[in-house]
Amino acid sequence: MSDKKYFYDQLDADIKNILLAQIRNVWTHHSTSLEGNSLTLGETDFILEEGLTIQGKPLKDHNEVFGHAKAIERIYGLLNASQTITKQDLFQLHETVLTERVLDIYQPVGKWKVQSNFTTYTSNDNKQQWREYPAPQKIDFLMSQWLENLNSSLARVHNQDVAANVYADLHLSFVTIHPFFDGNGRMARLLANLPVLKSGFPPIVVPQEDRYHYKLWLSDYQNTVENLAELGDLAQLPANIEKQRFVELCRGYWSETLKLLDNAKAMQRKRKK
């Protein structure tokens, strides 16, 4: 990964560190909140900056925040690495994200899932339905394809439009594969940002305030995949209007971190004056 250009280039060390902390806090808060974490952005900031706990809030929520913040550090580490991203890198990231671990062979941490996993959704006729994700025996091959797509994307520097498309595609395909028993959403929102960061942009962060549309449009796309449980090749995933709608949704999720970057650059200009 040569010719590195990062969004915090040209910033003095102290301004860069403040910006990275702000982005870490925002990214961690929103991504964990999407999965039900009860901590506010201010509480997340306090926990990560001070290393203290918030009275009355679950220890599990604190651990999720610490785990996600450490996972962001791993993402930056992968960005700085010269080798390609491997499944072992994904396993290590999964171990970092999932801080609440139960020793259960059927719920492995740092390994692909070994049991089928399911979710529920509401169909167009207003009925509750089951969704079964690709079977465990399909995962290793599907994720080898996904990693090939990721590494291919990392071999290029993208403009803003292409970076958004790449993010959405990697994000959407990862959660559609659903390779882990848990933590798939957080993993997708972390890993899909690697090409974005590599191209010199701050991460795309899905806001928890838009949880409904984000979850709904992911589900709508997955509904278009015929026989999802038997998916055996990523080439079978449709490129349709539902996918394009998700791409456009992701473009709008860039605004908060781009604003933080603009503020940091303004502080830099003020200092130089």
PyMOL commands that set and color helices and strands:
alter all, ss='L'
color gray80, all
select helices_A, chain A and resi 13-33+41-50+59-80+87-97+136-154+160-177+184-191+194-198+208-222+228-230+234-236+241-252+255-272
alter helices_A, ss='H'
color red, helices_A
select strands_A, chain A and resi 118-122+128-132
alter strands_A, ss='S'
color yellow, strands_A
deselect
rebuild
show_as cartoon
